[in-house]
């Protein structure tokens, strides 16, 4: 029967073609499955058999079913997507900060302009009670708006901290899942074949971790993956090392206690908490201090209608100027509008009120008026927010290009799979035809040879 080894050869082709068609069918079924990597059947010729006439081929064998995956394209995509999410997250917080300031229609600059208008009206008619009440009310409106702005920025910072904690919880959960999949893949690798679908699941998690932290992944020789953030190991084999957030220092900490410099979404949030929002609060506090100093200095040099010296109009807690700013007087009669004590009593002297109104344009802060210095602060924020949006949009294009390149490499092309199905169908039909031919030859040998004389 060794002379009919063609039957075994054809059978090997039949089985290989069937497995290849099954694999192509699996690819088509998962064409729209997120994270799926197309698979291919690796074929190799079997070891030949020695015959008196030479080495005779013994057909085909399936060596493995492998994923079509490019580690370079994976690294490029993860790097691009991490940068995009970092910029996009920072841009979102800067946009929210702009909304908190509510410039120009409902912001501090509008209230400050109305205060100067009220001082001008008071300078024209110092004894007028309604003008004095208007000044007190406008002082209250201005301090209230400043308090609301500072509170809004504080809330934005608290929201960012909450987002950081939630993101770190997700990161730790994903790290644990990757470690578990490392174990499952190592266990499955002891059997025949490669656990492709488990590896796809792991790659999806690594992609998400790259979005969140800018993590990088390296494939170990044993098939497990090692995930690092800034060179510090987050997942190694079956071990996942959790991250934590220290709100006091504003640091993201590794399980070893080392501070981690994250990328991705976490970096955008971290920058908002440690740099962007504190810088905005610092500039707002500086504006408040300058505002109070200028108004109180001028008002303190004035005199009340009865001849008494003027006092402070505004007050604040030095530890939190913007949050604690308040009006120091409530009685309209305590407004000092006169430039001298008299006699006679300076009832109709509005020179101090006029000086307060002149703060609208007077260069008191680095050659700028109070109003211009605040508008410059708002303009800088707008420019930073615009730059962040442009950077995020640009990086989104780069990330999209990297994703397209990666998808074209390991994604499923239905047209290509249809061609493969037809190719392996023809292989299957040819192998089946060989078996039919060998069967007919065997029938001749068994049923037709040696029948003479029967």
Number of C-alpha atoms within 10 A of each C-alpha: 6 8 7 12 16 19 22 15 19 23 19 20 23 24 16 23 26 17 17 26 22 15 20 25 17 14 22 19 12 17 18 11 12 11 20 22 25 25 21 16 19 13 15 12 13 14 13 12 11 10 10 6 6 9 11 14 15 18 20 20 17 19 13 14 18 16 19 13 17 11 12 10 18 21 19 16 22 26 21 25 28 29 26 26 26 27 27 23 23 24 24 18 23 23 18 16 23 16 13 19 22 16 15 11 10 12 19 25 23 16 21 22 15 18 24 23 18 23 26 21 21 27 25 16 18 26 18 15 13 14 20 25 18 19 23 23 17 22 24 20 19 24 24 20 22 26 19 18 23 23 16 17 21 17 13 20 22 13 15 21 21 13 16 23 19 11 17 20 15 15 23 19 13 19 25 19 19 30 24 17 21 25 17 16 21 18 11 15 15 10 9 9 13 18 19 19 15 14 23 18 17 23 19 15 19 25 22 20 26 30 23 25 27 28 26 22 22 14 11 11 7 11 16 23 23 22 24 18 20 14 11 16 18 25 25 19 19 19 17 22 16 18 21 19 17 12 12 6 8 14 17 23 17 19 14 10 10 12 17 18 18 22 25 27 27 28 24 27 28 25 18 24 23 15 11 21 20 16 13 17 20 15 16 21 21 14 20 24 17 16 20 18 16 17 17 20 16 22 26 17 17 26 27 23 25 15 18 14 19 22 20 20 23 20 19 17 11 12 9 14 23 28 23 16 24 21 19 17 16 13 10 17 15 21 28 33 33 28 21 21 18 14 7 10 16 21 20 15 25 24 19 26 27 20 20 23 22 16 19 19 13 16 15 15 15 8 10 15 18 24 21 17 18 20 16 13 14 22 13 12 19 16 11 16 21 15 14 20 20 15 17 22 15 14 21 19 15 18 22 16 14 21 19 14 16 20 19 11 16 18 23 23 15 16 10 11 20 15 12 17 20 12 14 22 17 13 18 22 14 16 23 17 14 19 19 14 14 18 14 12 12 15 12 11 11 10 9 10 9 9 7 6 4 4
